[in-house]
Amino acid sequence: MVQNKIRLRHIGQWELGELVDAQNEIFSDYIIPMKSSSSFFVDFLQSVGGKLENVIIALDGRKVVGYVNPVVDGPEVWIGGVGVVPGYRGKGIGTQLMLAAEEFSLAEGAKTSILEVIHGNEQAHRLYTTLGYQDTRAYVCAEGKPVQFVGYGDQPRRASMDDLREMHRKAYADTCWQRRKVCALETSARGSECYAVSSGFVLVRKVNTVGYIPYLGVVSDHRGEGTGTSLAKFALNRLHELGAYKAAVYNINEEPSVLRMLDKFDFAVTMKQVEMRKSLV
Ligand SMILES: CC(C)(COP(=O)(O)OP(=O)(O)OC[C@H]1O[C@@H](n2cnc3c(N)ncnc32)[C@H](O)[C@@H]1OP(=O)(O)O)[C@@H](O)C(=O)NCCC(=O)NCCS
């Protein structure tokens, strides 16, 4: 049972700062320590289709001691973050936050709840398993080096958001929430160079000295034709031209074809996430 003094309720718009302070406390001892800010959190919410008013907070008096961020999209809800500040853990608050998020999402029409947990976060994995979530698949992040290539097949052309939308739908239907939702593509496209060929597209961006390939997709009926390899060469070459010293990819499906591609370009896996799902009905 949660101690009586802990209350759960939806966040007020004015409490964003306190939520971010709590998040920074929660994730300071995380597997990958994370530091957020109000603007970062608002951008993140926008990129995943979330709403601040849907966030549920746990309060001890006026202090935010935990939160959960349910992002509902039609029949699905994605738990875009849950955490309890260190001194309040092991008292059932995480469980109550998850149950509150599920109840809210069900009322909003969600039938399936989806989340990801970093491989090795045993505490969180145990919490989700106890609540009935099951492992469904895994996603990996990887890093490699930008490389100069001479010749990489068809020259990709600069692409607009309209060019990308349809290809994204056909290439990313079966990927993680943060890749398959069109709002995520729109957010990434704003800060990236976007390129396309007839059956695929790639986004590249450089932040300081680090290069990113936020998207590299080939439409499902044109896979195995070398387009992905050509786009990867093009992207690594472009990041090399831009002067990036490393190239990173995030949350890509851990599938044999993807792993072979990472291997081909000497990318090393840096992190693995496990997707878990639960039926709410
Ligand atoms: C994962 C996390 C949210 C769990 O929150 P929590 O409030 O500690 O969760 P609960 O208290 O509901 O459950 C945790 C444990 O406490 C136990 N517990 C639950 N109610 C309890 C109570 N009243 N008294 C004592 N123990 C209790 C649970 O059985 C569980 O035990 P277990 O770890 O042996 O399975 C928290 O550890 C956290 O914030 N971690 C850092 C951020 C993070 O990893 N977030 C998830 C990202 S995917």
The ligand as an SDF file (V2000), in Angstrom:
LIG
                    3D

 48 50  0  0  0  0  0  0  0  0999 V2000
   11.3710    1.6390  -11.3610 C   0  0  0  0  0  0  0  0  0  0  0  0
   10.7970    2.5570  -10.2870 C   0  0  0  0  0  0  0  0  0  0  0  0
    9.8560    3.5380  -10.9740 C   0  0  0  0  0  0  0  0  0  0  0  0
    9.9670    1.7230   -9.2900 C   0  0  0  0  0  0  0  0  0  0  0  0
    9.3180    2.6270   -8.3660 O   0  0  0  0  0  0  0  0  0  0  0  0
    8.9600    2.1570   -6.8460 P   0  0  0  0  0  0  0  0  0  0  0  0
    8.0910    3.1620   -6.2640 O   0  0  0  0  0  0  0  0  0  0  0  0
   10.1970    1.8140   -6.1440 O   0  0  0  0  0  0  0  0  0  0  0  0
    8.1230    0.8350   -7.1810 O   0  0  0  0  0  0  0  0  0  0  0  0
    7.2780   -0.0180   -6.1170 P   0  0  0  0  0  0  0  0  0  0  0  0
    7.5580    0.4310   -4.7350 O   0  0  0  0  0  0  0  0  0  0  0  0
    5.8550    0.0150   -6.5370 O   0  0  0  0  0  0  0  0  0  0  0  0
    7.8550   -1.4520   -6.3630 O   0  0  0  0  0  0  0  0  0  0  0  0
    9.2530   -1.6740   -6.1680 C   0  0  0  0  0  0  0  0  0  0  0  0
    9.4650   -2.7430   -5.1250 C   0  0  0  0  0  0  0  0  0  0  0  0
    8.8900   -2.3380   -3.9010 O   0  0  0  0  0  0  0  0  0  0  0  0
    8.0260   -3.3780   -3.4190 C   0  0  0  0  0  0  0  0  0  0  0  0
    6.9330   -2.7340   -2.7120 N   0  0  0  0  0  0  0  0  0  0  0  0
    5.7840   -2.3320   -3.2140 C   0  0  0  0  0  0  0  0  0  0  0  0
    5.0280   -1.8100   -2.2380 N   0  0  0  0  0  0  0  0  0  0  0  0
    5.7400   -1.8520   -1.1130 C   0  0  0  0  0  0  0  0  0  0  0  0
    5.5190   -1.4390    0.1970 C   0  0  0  0  0  0  0  0  0  0  0  0
    4.3750   -0.8580    0.5840 N   0  0  0  0  0  0  0  0  0  0  0  0
    6.4930   -1.6340    1.1000 N   0  0  0  0  0  0  0  0  0  0  0  0
    7.6410   -2.2120    0.7460 C   0  0  0  0  0  0  0  0  0  0  0  0
    7.9080   -2.6270   -0.5130 N   0  0  0  0  0  0  0  0  0  0  0  0
    6.9780   -2.4560   -1.4120 C   0  0  0  0  0  0  0  0  0  0  0  0
    7.5670   -4.0510   -4.6720 C   0  0  0  0  0  0  0  0  0  0  0  0
    7.1200   -5.3530   -4.4160 O   0  0  0  0  0  0  0  0  0  0  0  0
    8.8130   -4.0560   -5.4730 C   0  0  0  0  0  0  0  0  0  0  0  0
    9.6770   -5.0650   -5.0240 O   0  0  0  0  0  0  0  0  0  0  0  0
   10.7100   -5.7940   -5.9720 P   0  0  0  0  0  0  0  0  0  0  0  0
   11.6620   -4.7290   -6.4530 O   0  0  0  0  0  0  0  0  0  0  0  0
   11.3760   -6.7820   -5.0800 O   0  0  0  0  0  0  0  0  0  0  0  0
    9.9160   -6.3750   -7.0760 O   0  0  0  0  0  0  0  0  0  0  0  0
   11.8970    3.2810   -9.4890 C   0  0  0  0  0  0  0  0  0  0  0  0
   12.8490    2.3120   -9.0770 O   0  0  0  0  0  0  0  0  0  0  0  0
   12.6300    4.3460  -10.2510 C   0  0  0  0  0  0  0  0  0  0  0  0
   12.1760    5.5000  -10.2870 O   0  0  0  0  0  0  0  0  0  0  0  0
   13.7720    4.0130  -10.8820 N   0  0  0  0  0  0  0  0  0  0  0  0
   14.5760    4.9890  -11.6430 C   0  0  0  0  0  0  0  0  0  0  0  0
   13.8680    5.4320  -12.8970 C   0  0  0  0  0  0  0  0  0  0  0  0
   13.5370    4.2350  -13.7660 C   0  0  0  0  0  0  0  0  0  0  0  0
   14.2850    3.3000  -13.8930 O   0  0  0  0  0  0  0  0  0  0  0  0
   12.3510    4.3310  -14.4220 N   0  0  0  0  0  0  0  0  0  0  0  0
   11.8980    3.3210  -15.3310 C   0  0  0  0  0  0  0  0  0  0  0  0
   12.4450    3.5940  -16.6790 C   0  0  0  0  0  0  0  0  0  0  0  0
   11.9490    2.3350  -17.8050 S   0  0  0  0  0  0  0  0  0  0  0  0
  1  2  1  0
  2  3  1  0
  2  4  1  0
  2 36  1  0
  4  5  1  0
  5  6  1  0
  6  7  2  0
  6  8  1  0
  6  9  1  0
  9 10  1  0
 10 11  2  0
 10 12  1  0
 10 13  1  0
 13 14  1  0
 14 15  1  0
 15 16  1  0
 15 30  1  0
 16 17  1  0
 17 18  1  0
 17 28  1  0
 18 19  1  0
 18 27  1  0
 19 20  2  0
 20 21  1  0
 21 22  1  0
 21 27  2  0
 22 23  1  0
 22 24  2  0
 24 25  1  0
 25 26  2  0
 26 27  1  0
 28 29  1  0
 28 30  1  0
 30 31  1  0
 31 32  1  0
 32 33  2  0
 32 34  1  0
 32 35  1  0
 36 37  1  0
 36 38  1  0
 38 39  2  0
 38 40  1  0
 40 41  1  0
 41 42  1  0
 42 43  1  0
 43 44  2  0
 43 45  1  0
 45 46  1  0
 46 47  1  0
 47 48  1  0
M  END
$$$$
